[in-house]
Amino acid sequence: MTAWQRLRADRVAMAALAVVIAFVLMVVLSASGLVAADWEDEVGVSYAPPGFVGATETVAAPALRQQALPDNPFDPLADDVRELRVQLAARIEAETGAGRRATLPFGADKWGHDVLKKTIKGGETSIVVGLVAALVAVSLGSLFGALSGYCGGVVDDVFNWFYSVFTAIPSVLMILAVAAVLQHKGVLTIVLILGLTGWTGPYRLIRAEYLKHRTREYVLAADAIGASHWRRMFVHIFPNVSHVALVQISILVVGFIKAEVILSFLGFGVPVGTVSWGSMLNEAQNELLLGRWWQLAAVAGAMAVLVTAFSLFTDALRDALDPRVQS
């Protein structure tokens, strides 16, 4: 309760929390199909600019019916040729964007997809990956840290050896190595890659907390009344160190969202047919060469807002949950 009062007193933290909740709500609505379900519809012309930029001048497709040579009345295939001309003209009109909008609020991509809806749908993938992967990493790190810090001895040595192996390799190289081994592309694969390589930070912090708390009076009292080791670890000690796990989740969410973007950008991320912020950035690099900057701007803006809000909220949450901070 005291931590919540501290958090509520911080206006910046509450504003950041509102932004994070808005993004989570966007993910829920997108996943349920209430928002951006039709993001694959080709509603605009190819590379339709944002509405505030205005439509660009396009050269109309030639009217084949008018430019075609006169029919030969003695040609036995005249009727067939006329029908083929009509079909070809209709196809060219469809390919040149007939019936599509010349501008969209945030523009369109190469295929005429609405960039705004595409960004929302891509955010669903990236945010879900960040949240779930962070939960996996912190769960593993908390479990390993609790066992290592509480048991000590050989158990502690084994976990420290694994920790040293994982931290000896740069995190980006470790992620790419695991991605290359798994090869299969998909959201679940990305979650496993990030979760299995990101547990080292939570492990180190949770282990240190358990080393301090395992000899505290309340733990010794629980031992005296016959509480099992498992109960002492997760019923008595863990609630007193849970603030560390919560802060680690909020920190890793930001890092894993950026990691998913990097993986998808490099081709190790989501499969074809699934959109994410990383795959959108991969498309945007080619669009920039043509002067089409709006997809990059939409993704970068959405990421910047979410990452900044999450970072501000994480800092405030760390201060609010720190038992050393007095109200």
C-alpha positions in Angstrom: 0.0 0.0 0.0 2.8 2.4 0.8 4.5 1.6 -2.5 1.3 2.4 -4.4 0.9 5.7 -2.5 4.5 6.6 -3.5 3.7 5.7 -7.1 0.5 7.7 -7.2 2.3 10.7 -5.9 4.6 10.7 -9.0 2.7 12.4 -11.8 5.3 11.4 -14.4 5.0 7.7 -13.4 1.2 7.8 -13.5 1.3 9.4 -17.0 3.7 6.7 -18.1 1.5 4.0 -16.7 -1.5 5.4 -18.6 0.5 5.2 -21.8 1.6 1.6 -21.1 -2.0 0.6 -20.3 -3.2 2.3 -23.5 -0.7 0.1 -25.5 -1.8 -3.0 -23.6 -5.4 -2.2 -24.4 -4.5 -1.7 -28.0 -2.9 -5.2 -28.0 -6.0 -6.7 -26.5 -8.4 -5.1 -29.0 -6.1 -6.1 -31.9 -5.9 -9.7 -30.7 -9.7 -9.9 -30.3 -10.2 -8.6 -33.8 -12.0 -5.4 -32.8 -9.2 -3.2 -34.1 -6.9 -3.5 -37.2 -8.5 -6.9 -38.2 -8.5 -5.7 -41.8 -5.0 -4.5 -41.9 -4.2 -6.6 -45.0 -6.9 -5.0 -47.1 -5.5 -3.0 -50.0 -7.4 0.2 -49.2 -5.0 2.7 -50.7 -2.8 3.1 -53.8 0.7 1.9 -53.6 2.8 4.1 -51.3 -0.2 6.4 -50.7 1.2 9.3 -48.6 -0.2 10.5 -45.3 -3.2 12.8 -45.4 -1.4 15.8 -44.0 1.2 15.5 -46.9 -1.4 15.4 -49.6 -1.8 13.1 -52.7 0.9 12.9 -55.3 0.2 13.4 -58.9 0.0 10.1 -60.8 -0.1 9.4 -64.5 -3.4 7.8 -65.4 -3.3 4.5 -67.1 -3.8 4.6 -70.9 -7.4 4.1 -71.9 -6.9 1.1 -74.1 -10.4 1.3 -75.5 -9.7 4.7 -76.9 -6.1 4.1 -78.1 -6.8 0.8 -79.6 -6.9 0.5 -83.4 -10.4 0.3 -85.1 -11.8 -3.1 -85.3 -11.6 -4.9 -88.7 -15.2 -5.8 -89.7 -13.9 -8.7 -91.8 -11.8 -10.2 -88.9 -13.5 -13.4 -87.6 -11.8 -12.8 -84.2 -13.0 -9.3 -83.8 -15.4 -10.1 -81.0 -12.7 -12.1 -79.1 -10.2 -9.3 -79.5 -12.7 -6.7 -78.3 -13.4 -8.8 -75.2 -9.7 -9.2 -74.4 -9.2 -5.5 -74.7 -12.0 -4.9 -72.2 -10.5 -7.4 -69.7 -7.0 -6.0 -70.1 -8.3 -2.4 -69.5 -10.1 -3.5 -66.4 -7.1 -5.3 -65.0 -4.8 -2.2 -65.6 -7.3 0.0 -63.9 -7.4 -2.3 -60.9 -3.6 -2.5 -60.7 -3.2 1.3 -61.0 -5.4 1.8 -57.9 -8.8 2.4 -59.2 -11.2 2.5 -56.3 -8.4 3.0 -53.8 -7.8 6.0 -51.7 -5.0 8.4 -52.8 -4.1 9.3 -49.2 -4.5 7.6 -45.8 -4.1 9.1 -42.3 -0.6 7.7 -41.9 0.0 6.6 -45.5 0.2 3.1 -47.1 2.9 0.6 -47.9 3.8 -0.9 -51.2 0.7 -3.0 -51.4 -1.7 -0.3 -50.2 -2.1 -1.5 -46.6 -3.0 1.1 -44.1 0.2 1.9 -42.2 -1.7 2.9 -39.0 -3.5 -0.4 -38.8 -0.4 -2.3 -39.8 1.5 -0.6 -36.9 -1.2 -1.5 -34.4 -1.1 -5.2 -35.6 2.7 -5.2 -35.6 2.6 -3.8 -32.1 0.5 -6.7 -31.0 3.2 -9.2 -32.0 6.1 -7.2 -30.6 4.5 -6.3 -27.3 3.2 -9.9 -26.7 6.7 -11.2 -27.4 8.2 -8.7 -25.0 5.8 -9.4 -22.2 5.8 -13.2 -22.4 9.5 -13.5 -22.9 10.1 -11.2 -19.9 7.9 -13.5 -17.8 9.7 -16.6 -18.9 13.2 -15.0 -18.3 12.2 -13.7 -14.8 10.5 -16.9 -13.8 13.6 -18.9 -14.7 16.0 -16.4 -13.2 13.9 -16.3 -9.9 13.8 -20.1 -9.7 17.5 -20.5 -10.4 18.4 -17.6 -8.1 16.3 -18.9 -5.3 17.8 -22.4 -5.5 21.3 -21.1 -5.8 21.1 -18.5 -3.0 19.1 -20.6 -0.6 20.9 -24.0 -1.0 24.5 -22.8 -1.5 27.2 -25.3 -1.8 27.3 -27.5 -4.9 24.0 -26.2 -6.2 25.3 -22.7 -6.0 28.5 -23.6 -7.8 26.5 -25.4 -10.7 24.2 -22.4 -11.3 27.1 -20.0 -11.1 28.9 -22.0 -13.8 25.9 -21.8 -16.1 25.7 -18.1 -15.3 29.3 -17.5 -16.2 29.0 -19.4 -19.5 25.9 -17.4 -20.6 27.4 -14.0 -19.5 30.8 -14.7 -21.1 29.1 -14.5 -24.6 27.7 -11.1 -25.7 23.9 -11.1 -25.4 23.3 -10.2 -29.1 25.6 -13.0 -30.3 24.0 -15.5 -27.9 20.5 -14.5 -29.2 21.6 -14.9 -32.8 23.3 -18.2 -32.1 20.2 -19.7 -30.5 18.0 -18.3 -33.3 20.3 -19.9 -35.9 20.1 -23.3 -34.1 16.4 -23.3 -33.7 15.9 -22.0 -37.3 12.1 -22.4 -37.2 10.5 -18.9 -37.4 7.5 -18.0 -35.2 6.4 -16.0 -32.2 6.9 -19.0 -29.8 10.4 -19.4 -31.1 11.3 -15.8 -30.5 9.8 -16.0 -26.9 11.9 -19.1 -26.2 15.1 -17.5 -27.7 14.7 -14.4 -25.5 13.5 -16.2 -22.4 16.2 -18.8 -22.4 19.0 -16.2 -22.9 17.6 -13.4 -20.7 17.4 -15.1 -17.3 21.0 -14.2 -16.2 20.1 -10.6 -14.9 17.2 -11.7 -12.7 19.2 -14.7 -11.5 22.1 -12.6 -10.2 19.8 -10.2 -8.3 17.5 -12.8 -6.9 20.5 -15.0 -5.8 22.0 -12.0 -3.9 18.7 -11.3 -2.1 18.3 -15.0 -1.1 21.9 -15.0 0.3 20.9 -12.1 2.6 17.5 -13.4 3.6 18.2 -17.1 4.3 19.8 -16.3 7.6 17.3 -13.7 8.7 15.3 -14.2 12.0 11.9 -14.9 10.3 13.5 -17.6 8.1 15.1 -19.2 11.1 11.8 -19.0 13.0 10.0 -20.7 10.1 12.7 -23.5 10.2 12.1 -23.9 14.0 8.4 -24.5 13.5 9.1 -27.1 10.9 8.5 -25.3 7.6 9.8 -27.1 4.6 12.6 -25.7 2.5 10.2 -25.1 -0.4 7.9 -23.2 1.9 10.7 -21.1 3.3 12.0 -20.3 -0.2 8.8 -19.2 -1.8 6.3 -18.4 0.9 8.5 -16.7 3.4 11.5 -15.3 1.5 10.1 -14.6 -2.0 7.4 -12.1 -1.0 10.2 -10.0 0.5 12.3 -10.0 -2.7 9.4 -9.9 -5.2 10.0 -6.2 -5.9 13.2 -7.2 -7.6 11.4 -9.6 -9.9 8.8 -7.0 -10.7 11.3 -4.4 -11.6 13.2 -6.9 -13.7 10.1 -7.8 -15.7 9.5 -4.1 -16.5 13.1 -3.7 -17.6 13.2 -6.8 -19.7 10.0 -6.0 -21.5 11.6 -3.0 -23.1 14.8 -4.9 -23.9 13.0 -7.8 -25.4 10.7 -5.6 -27.6 13.9 -4.1 -29.1 15.5 -7.5 -29.4 12.4 -8.8 -31.3 12.7 -5.8 -33.7 16.4 -6.6 -34.3 15.7 -10.3 -34.9 12.9 -9.6 -37.3 15.0 -6.9 -39.0 17.8 -9.5 -39.6 15.4 -12.2 -40.8 15.4 -14.4 -37.7 12.0 -13.2 -36.4 8.4 -13.6 -37.4 7.5 -15.7 -40.4 6.1 -14.4 -43.7 2.5 -13.4 -43.2 3.0 -12.2 -39.7 3.6 -8.5 -39.2 5.7 -7.0 -36.4 7.5 -3.8 -35.8 10.7 -5.5 -36.8 9.4 -6.7 -40.1 8.0 -3.3 -40.8 11.4 -1.7 -40.3 12.8 -4.3 -42.6 10.4 -3.1 -45.3 11.0 0.5 -44.5 14.7 0.4 -45.3 13.9 -0.2 -48.9 11.1 2.4 -49.0 13.5 5.1 -47.8 15.4 4.8 -51.0 12.2 5.8 -52.8 11.5 8.6 -50.4 8.6 6.8 -48.7 9.3 7.6 -45.1 5.9 7.2 -43.4 6.1 3.5 -42.4 9.4 4.1 -40.7 8.1 7.2 -38.9 5.0 5.3 -37.7 6.9 2.4 -36.3 9.7 4.5 -34.8 7.2 6.8 -33.2 5.2 4.0 -31.7 8.3 2.3 -30.3 9.7 5.6 -28.9 6.5 6.4 -27.0 6.2 2.8 -25.6 9.9 2.4 -24.6 10.0 5.9 -23.1 6.8 5.3 -21.1 8.0 1.9 -19.9 11.4 3.2 -18.9 9.9 6.1 -16.9 7.5 3.7 -15.2 10.3 1.3 -14.4 12.3 3.9 -12.7 9.4 5.1 -10.6 8.4 1.5 -9.7 12.0 0.7 -8.6 11.9 3.7 -6.3 8.4 2.9 -5.0 9.2 -0.7 -4.2 12.6 -0.1 -2.7 12.3 -0.8 1.1 15.2 1.6 1.8 13.1 4.6 0.6 11.1 6.1 3.4 7.7 7.7 2.8 
